[in-house]
Amino acid sequence: METVVGLHRNHFGEIISFVTSGGRIISYQKALLEAANGVIKGVQATEDHDGKLILSPELEHTFDQYPNLF
């Protein structure tokens, strides 16, 4: 099972895609689907206070510890 090892942010600092341990670069939306389906471990799909699905790391509160890879 793959894990998230890095991410890509836009110039506003927003996460736009993730890098997996398998070398794939997947969009935020695809990562959300894969986390919800248990394809990627270490992240989880949760609802924010508005009911919108968001990704969050299972052990940390933010993705700040992940490197911004290009």
C-alpha positions in Angstrom: 0.0 0.0 0.0 1.3 3.4 -0.9 1.9 6.4 1.4 2.2 10.1 0.8 5.9 11.2 0.7 5.6 14.7 -0.6 3.3 17.3 -2.1 3.0 20.1 -4.6 1.7 23.5 -3.6 0.6 26.4 -5.8 2.0 29.9 -5.3 -0.8 30.6 -2.7 0.6 27.7 -0.6 -2.4 25.5 -1.3 -1.8 21.7 -1.8 -2.7 20.8 -5.4 -1.2 17.3 -5.7 0.6 14.6 -3.8 3.6 12.4 -4.5 3.2 8.8 -3.4 5.8 6.2 -2.3 5.1 4.5 -5.6 6.3 7.6 -7.5 2.8 8.6 -8.6 1.8 12.3 -8.7 -2.0 12.4 -8.0 -4.3 15.4 -7.7 -5.8 16.4 -4.4 -9.2 15.0 -5.5 -7.7 11.6 -6.6 -5.9 11.5 -3.2 -9.1 12.2 -1.4 -10.8 9.3 -3.3 -7.9 6.9 -2.7 -7.7 7.8 1.0 -11.5 7.2 1.4 -11.1 3.8 -0.4 -8.1 2.8 1.7 -5.7 2.8 -1.2 -3.3 5.2 0.4 -2.3 4.9 4.1 -1.3 7.6 6.4 -3.9 10.1 5.3 -7.6 10.2 5.9 -10.6 11.8 4.3 -12.6 13.8 6.8 -15.4 16.4 6.7 -14.6 19.9 7.7 -17.1 22.1 9.6 -18.9 22.9 6.4 -19.3 19.2 5.4 -16.7 19.4 2.7 -14.3 16.4 2.4 -10.7 17.3 3.1 -7.5 15.3 3.5 -5.6 15.2 6.7 -2.6 13.2 7.9 -3.5 10.5 10.4 -0.7 11.3 12.9 -0.2 15.1 12.4 -2.5 18.1 12.3 -1.1 19.5 9.0 0.9 18.5 6.0 3.7 21.0 6.8 6.2 18.2 7.6 5.9 16.9 4.0 8.5 18.2 1.5 7.3 20.3 -1.4 8.5 18.2 -4.4 8.6 19.2 -8.0 
